[in-house]
Amino acid sequence: MAKFISIKTDGGDVLLNGDGCATVSIASSTVIHYHFLAGTTGDVAAITYTGGAALGVLLRDAINYALTANPGGIVAKVKVPSGLAVSGIVVS
């Protein structure tokens, strides 16, 4: 698993802790939740996107792929699906 994943947003690239990810889930047709392991700063990163629910499934899958595609690596880039734009990521 990569130590960090990088997601391109409208405001630039955002790094999320890859080692600290518990799961990735679809919260709605415009938001994906990136759940951190217990005991880490912030519980959830809300990844807001445009492009519709079907592309959200592809984004979730791309995030999961990035988490596992680079064993022992430092940073893995998430390949954002064509037609989808990540407008922001908020950790709370």
Stockholm file with secondary structure:
# STOCKHOLM 1.0

chainA/1-92         MAKFISIKTDGGDVLLNGDGCATVSIASSTVIHYHFLAGTTGDVAAITYTGGAALGVLLRDAINYALTANPGGIVAKVKVPSGLAVSGIVVS
#=GR chainA/1-92 SS CCSEEEEEETTEEEEEESTTEEEEEECSSSEEEEEECTTSSCSEEEEEEESCHHHHHHHHHHHHHHHHHSTTCSEEECCCCTTCEEEEEEEC
#=GC SS_cons        CCSEEEEEETTEEEEEESTTEEEEEECSSSEEEEEECTTSSCSEEEEEEESCHHHHHHHHHHHHHHHHHSTTCSEEECCCCTTCEEEEEEEC
//
